[in-house]
Amino acid sequence: MSGIDELTELATSLLTNMDSAPPTDLSRLIEAAGVTDPPLGSVRRFVSGLGTGAVRFPHSPADLAPREPIQDSADDEIPALFCPGPLRDDPALAKDVDGRLVEWAEQVGIYSGRLDRLAQCEFGRLITLTHPATEDPDRLLAAAKCVVAEWATDDYYIDEVELGADPAIVGSRLAKLLAVVDPAPLAAAYAPQLEQYRTDEPIATAFRSAMKHLARYTSVTQMARFQHQMSILYVAWNQEADWHANGRTPPVWEYLVQRHLNSYLPPMILIDAVAGYELSPTEFYHPRVRRAFTLAGDANVLINDLHSADFESENDFNLPRVIAQEEMCGQREAIKRTVEIHNELMRAFVAEAAALSAVGTPTLRRFFADTWAWLGGSREWHATTRRYHTEETSTADNRGHAARTAQPEGSRT
């Protein structure tokens, strides 16, 4: 077995072995940690009659200070992933969403000639796994369209040279695309040219179509959140293009900054909208809530780094690769460090979610629980999607392995 095969098997094992997975119900994990009273003192400050807008959280420099790193292990053993499994896996619903998604991709013109490969990725299943609060295929499809538009941008503009990716023109491409995501009101003489771009560029068409669908289920604020998060993502892709253009591998800290900007928040930003409720701007944008949410998004995208590393070209970047170069260690050690970083961020999220759930609104508690469910669904998708598997490591085989290794919910600690 080659070294790459061994690393792929290791990554698959980390994702599919659920023996030590935390419970899928976040409240159980919080209760098991002994968090029953507000842990930060007298922090419940509601003004009678003002509802959600009156929530106040502690907001001092001490509250926002970095946490000490958590060391999972001191030997060569790779710790288990601190991440739940899926709260719901509905193959029939996923198949329905995936079928509609591939039809839509053909209509808007993305992944032309590669629709079979797109179908194998099962992005509809990703959304069905990560949004267990709804069974409405149309709501799930709206989110799935956004995810595929985002992934297509990454493939065609950033990563896949054979699809036309070119670091020299990433900035120009993304600027024009942002004018579609956050519509630019050009002067009348030039507006038709922007409209022509929206029509001629398949990825721009995909975003416009996806957002039109998404608007059925979002408030003005929720749509603005999505637009804001996409602009952050485009900044991150420009940063990555800089590394490619200049032939530079970033140090680990800079790579983690890029991953913070290029995390899983773009799809996660729709958690409450897909579920049919809205976390108020007062809570959503509070620095501590934002910090907790970004901890979850930053951690979960490292699962992507773990499992996609051996399917990327030598010019692509992932956390194990930059750790191995900076620390001059082997890939196994780099994977171990990646898991430890992931687990540190995940435990920090749980601690923050526990503290804030004790003092926030019921809607905030629901939002954190749905965030936890999103993370578990993402783990399952990464373990089973054909996007990161060869024909030999089939989706069916991985699903069977995951089912065999998972324990009943009541038996997990």
N, C-alpha and C positions, 0 to 999 in steps of 0.2 A: 504493500500500500504506500502510495506517495505521501510526501509531507502535506501537500494540499488536501489530499483525501482525508488524512488524519485530522487536520484542522477543521475541515467541513464536518466530519463526524463528531468532533468535539463540540462545535457550535450547535449542531443539531441536538446532541445529547443535553446540552445546557438548557435549550429551549423546551424540549419535550419531557424532560424528567420533572414531574410535578410532585415528587415525594416530599420535598421541603417547601413547597409553595405556600405563601400566606393565604388566608381565607379570601374568597372572592367578595365577601361582604365586608366593606371597610369598617363598619361599626363594630363588628366582632373583633377586628384587629385592635381598634382603639380601646375597646373594653378590656381586652386581654392585656393591654399595656397599663391598665389601671387608671386611665384617664376618665374620671367620672365628674370631677369638679373643675371649674376654670383654673388652669394651671398657672396663670399669669397674674393671680391676685384678683382684685375687684375690677374686672374689665367689661362687665356687661353694662353698657350705658345706652339705654334706649330712652328716647324722649316720647312720652305718652302721646299717641295719636299721630305720630309722624311716620310710623311704619318703617319700611326698609331704609329710607333715606336717613334715618336717625342712628344707624349702626355706627359705633365707634370702636376701633381696635387700638391696642397699644401701638404707638408709632414713635419709637425713640431709636437713636442709633444703636443702642444695645440690642433691641429687638431684631434689627436687621443685620447684625454682625455675622460674619461667616462662622460656620460651625467647624469644630475640630473634625478632621478626617476620621472615618471609622475604618479600622483595619480588620478585614474579614478573616484573614489567615496569615500566619507568619511562615508557613512552609510552602511546599510546591503544590499543595492541593488547591484546586480551583473551587471557590465557594459556589454554592447553589445560587441561582438568580433569585433575588428578593423581588418577586413579581407574581401576582396572582394568575390563575388560569381564567378562561372565559366564563362569564356569567351565563351566557346563552350561546348555543351553537345550533342554528336552524338551517340544515342543508337545503331544504326546499325553498325557504325564503331567500337564501343566498343565491341559489340558482336562478330564481326569478329576477332578482336585482341584476345579477351578472348578465343575463340574457338581454335585458333592456339596456344595460350599459354598453355592451358591444354594438348593439344596433345604433345607439346614439353616437358612438365614436365613429362609426362608418358614415353617418349622416354629416357630421361636422368635419370629417376629413383627416382626423388624427390616426396615427398608426396604420396608415394605408399600406396594404400588403403584409401587415403584421397583426391582423386582427385575431388570428388563431393564438398567437403568442400572448396578446392582451387577454384573451379569454382564459388562458392557463394561469395568468397571474391572479385571477379571482379578486379583483378590487371590490366587487360587490360583496363578496364574502367578508372582506376586511371590514367594510362599513356595517354589515349585519352583525358581525362579532363585536364591534366596538360600540355600537349603539343599541344595547339590549332593551332600552326603555320604550322602544316603539316597534310595532310589527307592520307599520304602513310602508309598503314597498316604494311608494312615490316619495315619501320623505327620505328614505334611505337612498333612493336613486339620486335625489338632489345633492346629497353629500358626496355620493360616489362620483358624480360627474365632476365636482370640484377637485376631488382627490386625483382623478385621472388627468385632468387638465394640469394640475401641479406636477404630477409625475412625468407627463409628456414634455413639459417645459424643461425639467431636469434632464431627461433623456436627449431631446433634440437640441437644446441650447448649451447644456453644461457638460454632459458626460460622454455621450456616444458620438465619437468622431464620424463613424460610418453613417450616422443620421444627420450629420451637418454641424455638430457642435464645434465651435471655434471661439477660443477665449478672447481673440482680438475684437470680436463684435458682440460679446455678451452684454456689455453695458448698453449699447444702442438697442439691441433686441429687447432687453428687459424694460428700458424706458418707454418704448413704444407699447409694450404689453401692459405696463402699468396705466397707460392712458386709456386702456380698455377696461381694466379692473376698477380703476377710479376715474371715471370718464372725464376726459379733458374737453372743455368747451372752447374749441378753437374759433378764431375769427371766421366769418362766413365764407370768405374766399378759399380757406384752406380746410375747412371741415370735411368737404367731400373726399379729400385725399386720405384723411384719417379713417373715414368710413370705408373707403376702398381697401385700406390695410386690414380693417376688421373683417372684411369679407374674404380677402384673398389669403390671409395667413390662418391656417387651420387652428393653431393654438389660440390665437386671438378669438376666432369663431367659437372655439370650445369654451373659453372663459365666459364670453358674453352669453352663450346659451346656458351654461351651468349656473351663472349668477341670476339669470332670468328665472330659471326653475327654483333656485334657492330662495328668491324673493317671496315666493308663495308662503314660506314658513318662517321668515325672519322679520323682526322689527327693524326699524331704521337703525337703532343702535347695534343690533346684532350684525347687520350687514356692514356697518361701519367698522366693527371689530374685525370682520373678515378682510376688508380692504386694507386696514392698518397692518394686520399680520402678514398679508401678502407683500406689502412694501418692505417689511422687515426681511422677509425671505429673499426678496430680490437683492437687498443689500448683501446678504450672506453669499448669494451666488456670484455677485461681483467680486467679493473677496476671494472666493475659490478660483474664479477666472484669473485673478491676479497671480495666484500661486502657479497656475498652469502656464500663463504667459511668460512668467519669469523663471520657470523651472525651479521653483523653491518649495521645499517641504517645510511647513510651519512647525514651530515648537509646539509642544503639547498644550500649553496654556492658550496659545492663539488658536489652535484647532478647536479647543473647547469653547472659545468665544464664538467661533464660526458656527459650531454645532448648537450653541445657545440661540443664535439667530436662525439657524437652519434646523430647527427641532421639529417635533411633531405637533407644535401648536397650530399650524395652519388647518389641519383637519380637526384637531381637538377643539378649536375655537367654536365649532358648531354643536358641541355636546348638548347644550340646553335647547338650542333651536330645533334640532332634530327630535328631541324628546318632547317638545311642545310646551316649554316654559321659558322664562327668561330670568337669569340672575341680574339683578339691578346693576347699573353702572357704578353706583356707590360702593357696592361690595366687589364687583368684578375688577374694577380698576384700583381698588385699595392696594397700596404697595405690598402688604403682607399676603393678600390673597393672590395678587399677581405673582409674587415670589413663589408661593406654594404651587401654583398652576404651572409656572415655568420649570420648577424643579421636576415635576412629573413629565413634561414634554421633553426636557433635556435628557432625563434618564432613559425614557423609552426609545428615543432615537438611537441610543447606543446599542440597543438590541439589533437594530438594522446594521450598525457597524460590525457587530459580531458575526452576523450571519451572511452578509453580502461581501465580506472582505475578500474571499477567495474567488468571487465571480467578477471582480472589478479588474480593470487593466492596471498595469504597473504605475501608470500616471495618476490614478485616482487616489483619494485620501480616505482613510478611516482611522479610528482611534488606535486599534492594535498596531497598524503600520507606523504611525507617527511615534507611538511609544517605543516600538522596537528600534526605530532609528535614533531617537533621542537618548534612550537609556542603554542602547547597544545590547539588547537582550533578544532572546529567541521569541518566536511567535507564541509559543505556549505561555510564556511569562507575560507577554504583552496582552494576551487574552485574559489572563488572571487579573492583571491590573485593570483592564477594562471592566470586568465584572465587579471588581471592588469599587470602582468609581460609580458604576451604575447603582450598586447597592447603597452606597453612601447617599447618593442623591434621592433614591427612593425612600430611604428611612427618614431623611430630612423632610420629604414631602409628607409622610405619615405623621411626623411630629407636628408639623405646621397645621396640617388638616385637623388633627386632634385638638390643638389649641384653639384654632379658629372656629371649629364646629361647636365648641363649648360656649362660645359667646356670640356666634352669628345667627342669622335667621334660619328657619327650616329650609329655605330655598338654597342657602349656601351649603348646608349639610348635604342636601340632595346633590348639589353640583359636585361636591368632593366625592361622594359615593359613585356618581356617574363617571367621574374622571378615573377613579380606581377601576371601574368596569371597563373603561376604554383601554386602559393599560393591559388588562388581562386579555381582552380580545385581540389586541395588537400582538401580544406574545404568541397566541395561538396561530394567528395568520402567518407570522414570520416562520413558525415551525412547519407550516404546511404548504405555503404557496409555491407554485412552480417557478416563480420569478427567481428564487434563490436555491433551486434544486435542479439537479440533472434528472434525466429520465429514470435513472436507476433509483434515485431517492424519491419515489413517487409520493404524491399527495396522499394517496390512500394509505400507503405504508406508514407515513408519519402520523396521520390521524389515528391509525390503529395503535401506534406506539404511545401517543399522547393519552388515548383512552385507557390503555392498560396501566400506565404509570400514575394516572390521576387517582386520588383517593376521594371517597365520599366527603362532601363539604363538612359534615359534622366531625370527621376524624382529623382534620387539619388543625395545626396549632400555629 
